[in-house]
Amino acid sequence: MLMLITYDVTTVDAAGKTRLRQIAKACQNYGQRVQNSVFEINTDYGTILKLKSRLLQIMDQKKDSLRFYHLGNKWEMKVEHYGIKESYNPEGALII
């Protein structure tokens, strides 16, 4: 199941900068950054619920925003990419 997670974190103070780093790190643990505040997460539903819960604990709901886009298992027909930053296949081989 592919999910797109986007976030906007207010960074006018040190606490906001900390939240931004924590949210980005949590997302990096589960998926691929495709733009500055956008991650593609390809995993099972239980893991997505766990990550969502973690992100909601980190964010300040009065200052920040999170968006979760459920693209599902047939995501290939729902994603188009143009321009720089070559697209990747989240189900393909991962080279470390």
C-alpha positions as CSV (number, residue, x, y, z in Angstrom):
1,M,0.0,0.0,0.0
2,L,1.4,3.4,-1.0
3,M,0.8,6.5,1.0
4,L,1.9,10.0,0.4
5,I,2.6,12.0,3.5
6,T,3.1,15.8,3.3
7,Y,3.7,18.2,6.1
8,D,4.1,21.9,6.9
9,V,5.7,22.7,10.2
10,T,6.0,26.2,11.6
11,T,9.7,26.9,12.3
12,V,9.7,30.4,13.8
13,D,11.0,29.0,17.1
14,A,13.4,26.2,18.2
15,A,10.5,23.9,19.1
16,G,9.2,24.1,15.6
17,K,12.6,23.3,14.1
18,T,12.8,20.3,16.4
19,R,9.3,19.1,15.4
20,L,10.3,19.5,11.7
21,R,13.4,17.3,12.2
22,Q,11.5,14.7,14.2
23,I,8.8,14.4,11.5
24,A,11.3,14.2,8.7
25,K,13.3,11.5,10.5
26,A,10.2,9.5,11.3
27,C,9.1,9.6,7.7
28,Q,12.7,8.7,6.5
29,N,12.6,5.6,8.7
30,Y,9.6,4.3,6.6
31,G,9.9,5.7,3.1
32,Q,11.5,7.8,0.5
33,R,11.6,11.6,0.5
34,V,10.4,12.8,-3.0
35,Q,10.3,16.5,-2.2
36,N,11.3,18.7,0.7
37,S,8.2,17.9,2.8
38,V,6.8,15.0,0.9
39,F,7.4,11.3,1.5
40,E,6.2,8.2,-0.3
41,I,5.7,5.3,2.2
42,N,5.1,1.8,0.7
43,T,4.2,-0.6,3.5
44,D,1.4,-2.5,5.2
45,Y,-1.6,-0.8,6.8
46,G,-0.5,-1.6,10.4
47,T,2.8,0.1,9.9
48,I,1.1,3.2,8.4
49,L,-1.2,3.4,11.4
50,K,1.9,3.3,13.7
51,L,3.7,6.0,11.7
52,K,0.5,8.2,11.6
53,S,0.1,7.9,15.4
54,R,3.8,8.9,15.9
55,L,3.5,11.9,13.6
56,L,0.4,13.1,15.3
57,Q,2.2,12.9,18.6
58,I,5.1,15.0,17.3
59,M,3.1,17.8,15.5
60,D,1.5,20.8,17.1
61,Q,-2.0,20.8,15.8
62,K,-2.4,24.5,16.4
63,K,0.7,25.4,14.3
64,D,1.5,22.5,11.9
65,S,-0.3,20.4,9.3
66,L,0.0,16.9,8.1
67,R,-1.7,15.3,5.0
68,F,-2.0,11.6,4.3
69,Y,-2.9,10.5,0.8
70,H,-3.8,6.8,0.5
71,L,-2.8,5.8,-3.0
72,G,-3.4,2.1,-2.4
73,N,-1.9,-1.0,-4.1
74,K,-2.6,0.2,-7.7
75,W,-0.7,3.4,-7.3
76,E,1.2,3.2,-10.6
77,M,-1.8,4.6,-12.5
78,K,-2.2,7.4,-10.0
79,V,1.3,8.9,-10.0
80,E,2.8,11.0,-12.8
81,H,6.3,12.5,-12.6
82,Y,7.9,15.2,-14.8
83,G,11.2,17.1,-14.4
84,I,14.2,16.7,-12.2
85,K,14.7,14.2,-9.4
86,E,14.2,11.0,-11.3
87,S,11.2,9.0,-10.1
88,Y,11.8,5.6,-8.3
89,N,9.8,2.4,-7.9
90,P,9.1,1.8,-4.2
91,E,8.6,-1.8,-4.9
92,G,11.9,-2.2,-6.9
93,A,15.3,-3.1,-5.8
94,L,16.9,-1.0,-3.0
95,I,20.6,-0.4,-3.3
96,I,22.3,0.8,-0.1
